[in-house]
Amino acid sequence: MSPRITMRKKKILKLTFSLLFILPLLTQAQTPQVPAELEFADMIIRINPQARREIQLDVDALYRNPSYFKVKLDRVNLFMPYVERELKAVGVPLDLKYLVIQESGLIADAVSTSNAVGFWQFKQGTAEEVFLRVDNQIDERKNIVTSSRGAGLYLKKHNNSFDNWVCALVSYQMGLGGAKSYFGNRYNGQKVMDIDRNSHWYFKKFLAHKIAFENQLAILTSSRQRLVEVKVQGPTNLSTLAKRYQVSEDHLKEMNKWTSNGRIPAGNFSLFYIEEVSPDYQPAVIKSQPEPKPSPEKATTTLAAGPMDAFPKIEGNTQRATQPNQITINNLDGVQAAKTTSVEQFADQVGIKERKLRRLNDLDSDESIEAGKYYYTQKKKPKAAVETHVVQAGETLWSISQKYGIKLSSLKAKNRIRKDRDLKAGMVLNLQDHRKRGEDIPIVKINQTQRVAQAKPEASSPTPAKEVSTPKSATPSAQSSQLSHTVSPGETLYAISKKYGVTVDQIKNWNQIGSQNIISVGQKLTIFKP
């Protein structure tokens, strides 16, 4: 055989091999190219040539294996409508949705080397900060809805410090303290940022995911499937729900890894399963579902009233509150004591060890269980659902911690107070943020009128409301100028307070905003600017 023929065969083999590698890529969309400028959130991002080459390498890597990219894209199209819904609900720009792809590839039970878990890769402590439940029954880090809501809250909180979504996004990886040290305040409020070789790698990696996936959503999918969310009321189990929704129990286990043992405790939860759709199916905008109406046979009620009297928030089968796995207390599993007894006997009744029951409820060794009181069977949280609590006569640190489901140690640490003898009626205790060192605890005057106003806010009249003493800082001075502020999308009370140089509590007081800090887009707020 001549050398020329041998060389020709080698070229043919080489060409064939190249085609085998290239053809699958050609069946996909062409690999997108990194632009010199793009929009991100409410900002303009300008990328210099060196950074563009760096980001392009990551984009190319995402497209390198067409089969792998297609599998990932299928997951993206399955879960992304719910990610978008939850980010939008908390006021986070939808561009940040690509971060979930970067973090986990939308794998529910993904675990990092640092033991971060779930869709958005939360560590347990951080998950609890954004009110995700993580225990031996439920891990909401593996629930696409609750984890996306938690990620949105986390990102939004960090953006309040920077007013810059690039810095907020990087702080997701570094932590708020690390990001503040890294960025300082030089980018605060900037709407145009330049990205170069010295820019943080995490944001450049994010841009690669945004560029790779933003034009591919809802196309190139290998199946016609959609993810269905239904609200279920516990206690129940996946076996029962599989029959109800006519899917296999194994399928429910695969799609609901947030429940580790197939059992769902008392409370409301989002359950997911996949259904096949017709070829002409067009995805609709996913809206938040209303809470399901309780079944009459379960007699489910919520015992809640005004801002303070809304706690503890008891939900579930309240007619069987003295039995385990029937109610939640502030969204945590709990039970009501039917009679006064010892901790040992009560622990036997609810089916947990005495030592654990004491630890969960911060009970000393010489304390007993009191009839009618509520006790937790799940670990309390480091923060409450509301910001502050006004101490009432006769309350103790323990009773306040039980009222809101906050750890007793956290309550003490946040307020730098250790003993019940240091409590005074009218003290405004922090339930979420730590009080600054040396900062005095404010005290407001309380009276019976205030208690009635809190219990029945809808029946209060202007006259009794004036009898309630408020902190001097909440009362506008004669020199204050009255302004009207219209709430814009994504704004928070904190951001508005910083804009006008007032406090969140002042805005809440002037506009009669409840303890949940709920404001809506377009709402008119009265501001007394000093």
ABEGO torsion letter per residue (X at the ends): XBAAAAAAAAAAAAAAAAAAAAAAAAABBBBBBBBABBBBEABBBBBBAAAAAAAAAAAAAAAABAAAAAAAAAAAAAAAAAAAAAAAAAGBBAAAAAAAAAAAGGBAABBBAAGBBEAAGBBAAAAAAAGBBBBAABBAAABAAAAAAAAAAAAAAAAAAAGBAAAAAAAAAAEAAAAAAAAEAAABGBABBBBBAABBAAAAAAAAAAAAAAAABGBGBABBBBBBBBBBBOBBBAAAAAAAAGBBAAAAAAABAABAAGBBBBEBBBBBBBBBBBAABBBBBBBBBBBBBBBAAAGBBBBBBBAAAAOBBBBEBAAAAABBGABBBGGBBBBBBABBBBAAAAAAAAGBBAAAAAAAAGBBAABBBBBGBBBBABBBBABBABABBBBBBGBBAAAAAAAAGBBAAAAAAAAGBABAAABBBGBBBBAABBBBBGBBBBBBBBBAAAAAAAABAAABBAAAAAABBBBAAABBBAABBBBBBBBBBGBBAAAAAAAAGBBAAAAAAAAGBBAAGBBBBGBBBBBBBX
